[in-house]
Amino acid sequence: MKSQWIFTSLIPHIPSCFSSILFPFKTPKLYQFPSSNLPKLFLNHLDLSLLLSLSGKQGFFLLGSSIHAFFIKNPENIYPIEDFKDSNNALVVWNSLLGMYSRCGTLTDLTKLFDEMPMRDTISWNTMVSGFLRNGKFDEGFAYFKQMRKSGICWFDQATLTTILSACDRVKFYHVVKIMHGLVFSNGYEKEISVGNSLITSYFRCGCLSSGRQVFDEMFERNVITWTAMISSLVQNELYEESLELFNQMRSGPVCPNSLTYLSSLMACSGLQALTGGRQIHSLLWKLGIQSEVCIESSLMDMYSKCGQVNDAWKIFESAQDLDEVSMTVILMGLAQNGFKEEAKRFFMKLFESGIEIDPNMLSAVLGVFSEDTSLSLGKQIHSLSIKRNFGFNSYVNNGLINMYSKCGDLEESAKVFSRMSQRNSISWNSMIAAFARHGDGCRALQLYEEMRSDGIAPTDITFLSLLHACSHVGLVEKGMELLKSMTDVYGIIPRAEHYACVVDMLGRAGLLNEAKTFIEGLPVKADMLVWQALLGACSIRGDPEIGKYAANQLILETPESPVPYVSMANIYSSRGKWKERARTIKRMKEIGVSKEIGISWIEIEKEVHSFVVQDRMHPQAELMYGILEELLELMLEEGYVPGNVTPTECQTGICLT
């Protein structure tokens, strides 16, 4: 085997960016021979190995395959004869070729090359295992590992173990992780930090948290990767308090956290909405001087947004020197989740008009701000943008479109988006079921639920919330109670206050107010504001002052400053003509200083939403509208219309609580 090779046809395929990487300290040997128009490049086995490695990482398949073609045409240059040194050099090139095909994902070429190799070592087998595992071919990857062990010539090393463990990222691979864990101990790798780190990550990804924690506790030595792997794994499994406790424990020891450790800790603060802890970590980042890293800034913005401190998040956004799509999506979601809907829409439009690349996450975030009072035309424009950008495959965008159309009143368009989806997750099904329930179409909601189960999608607590809401609006009491029972008995989902409130509403709308009251009294948990509000709302519909007063008193105990119990009781008394009781309720409401929230209505005309409140004079065309209203009122009175549910005094003053 030669120690150097002369290449001619290869030179045109080498990207210019590789020159400084391949030859950082020297100029490559390029010679122009009189007999040839092409320059010649001299490379040794290390140069080739580096070139093939870079080709694989950058996806330059043509360059890598050209090198392979050279050796096929000149087999004497790669097949060793006797010299041990040449054999090792040849193996370096063979393994580099394997690595290139593995990274480029051409598994057929990878397999063919491996079968033709005259010699193999552990690196060769590891490359085959990682190549198939990286490309999702788990059975084939594990099969090569078994062949490696059976061969008896090469033995696995810690790289083999970490490669296989890194691929075990689902519950179904739990037994594989246990087997690899056994091999770790039986072959003396239990003290290898990298192997221990991989075991921790794999156990957590497979859902076996206790085993992951046990590996961490029993490790002989831990580095920053160990601590970070453990902290981030706890965060990913929503064990936020434990992760912060471990972070504090790490800080008191000899190992210093790195940027990834701080990122995970900030995520834990976001999950707990722990503003104080988040501010403390922010101050540590300032001391370390890494607060301006893009990923750190994004996590800080997310933490402040989740804690309701949008102004702090916005300050970080404005002061950031470098921004990426993640940063912009985080601040967009922060505005949306904290009720700044108009600001979120304006921010999105500003991003779009500035020519910033809009990604699916941004579209999903802005679609989340749409509600009943949002312009449908804007939603349609965003839908058109998603089609132009080819985001139709993205389930998050489609889920957002389903919700947007249903909230803006276009149920059929929601159904069209859902029907066109090639891949649906539980959120897709939940969104469509909720859309039918929101529009009072309980039968289609229940039908879709059965289709969801037939497709093998397990319902979630959100699914049952929408189904109970649907049953409430169509009066399917027995079906609703059946669903509540299956929620716990079949799927093991513990109902939340929202579910109980839906059941109370369902019973109340059906006129079963006593049954609703009995249901509340038999709950396994203390009834909260939502439950009592549901009962009071049902009493308002049915005009029941007795149970209504009971529900109102309970609601006042839960939320003393809320106007809801007073307004609801005033309306109930009005419907029964009990004007004295109504007056006492209003008087009591004024005495304790509780004011009624102003009701608002809206209409969209020519892509603009017009909003109104009672006795609103702020609209530019207010005088014209009031003039038309007076004309309409005169016509109504001439026809014999008499306003109901208000006292004569209120008719004169324009004060009404309904």
C-alpha angles and dihedrals in degrees: 000000000000121000091214134030131205114225126191110154090042096066098076090056096054110101113231090236089067096062097077091043096048095043109026095153104028143036113252115251105255118171130183112214119201092231094056135053092208125080117237125233122207115211132170127208093272092051090050093048091053092045092051092046092053090046090056095046094047095040095243094154094162092058093047094046090048090058089048090050090054092057092045089056091044105036093165088069095062107026109087120221113188112323112103093208091053090049091056091046091051091050090053089057093044092052091046089054089051090050092050093053090044094054093043089054096234096139096170091059089042093055094044092051092047092051091050096048112117091209137020137191135185091280090057092054092043090053091053093048094047093043094059095038092049090054094049097257096130099162093051092045093052089045091059089050090054091048090050091056093045093049091071090203100087126034128206121253137195090282089059091051095047091046093055094041092052089059093052098088102136138067092251090064094057093105091049089055090051090051092049089048089055091050089051091060097037091053100041101252096122091104095053107108095205091054092048091050091052092049091053093051094044095049092051093047089051090052097250098126097164093056091048091052091047091054089051093048093048098047114122093214133014130200130189090275090056094053093042092049090052095045094046092046091054090049093049088054090049093247090137100158093051091049092053091047089053091047091055090047090052092051091055091054135069096268115086120215119245131210093279091052091053090047091055091047091051089051088054090052089050091052092049093038084231101167096173093052091045092053090050091053089047090056091049090053090052091052091050092046095232098108091105097060108119095235091046092051091050091052091048091051090049092049094050091045093050089049091053095251098125093157091060090048090050092051090056090047093051094046095047114116095199124035130183136183091274093056092050093046091050094053091044091053090044091057092046097047093049095054098260091129099152091046090051092052092047091048091051092049089050091053091050095047090048090061094245113158108259113216131192093261091058092049091048091050096050092045087058092067094061116111139156093291096049125106112263090203090063089051090052090051090053089049089053090050091053090053093048091049091048094241093140089108093057111101094200092057092046092048089052091050092052091053093043095053094044093049091048091052103257103118096163092056088052089054091049092053090049094048092051094053112112093195124032128187129192090274090057092053092043092050093053094044089050090049092056091045092049090055094046095250097135096162094058090044091055092044091053090049089058090049089050091055091046089056090056095249111143114225119241133208088269090057092056092045090058093044093051089048089053093048090050094056096047097040098245096150098160092048091049093052089047091053092049090053094047089049091069103023099045106025102025093231115151110223118240128214089269091061093049090048090054091052091050090049090048093052092044095050088052089055094252095127096147090050089050091052091048090048091055093049090053097051117126089227133045111274113247136200095287094056095048091044090054092051092047091049090052090050089052090054092047096037095233109159096180101058088029091061090048091051091044092053091050091048092050089055090053098042111016093176097051118109092205099092093048096045092046094050091046089055093046091052090047092053089054094044093245096145097165092054089046092052091049090052092051091046091051090049091054093045094058091044099245114150127199117246111247113253117231134200130185144187132195116226122174094345093310125108115221115199127197138185131190112298089001113179098165098090114101090234095042097121092051092049094048089051091055091046091054091051090050092048091053091051091048093050091049088055089054100259115160119189110243136213094028134095121245089251091055091050088058097044097039092234114142132157097199 
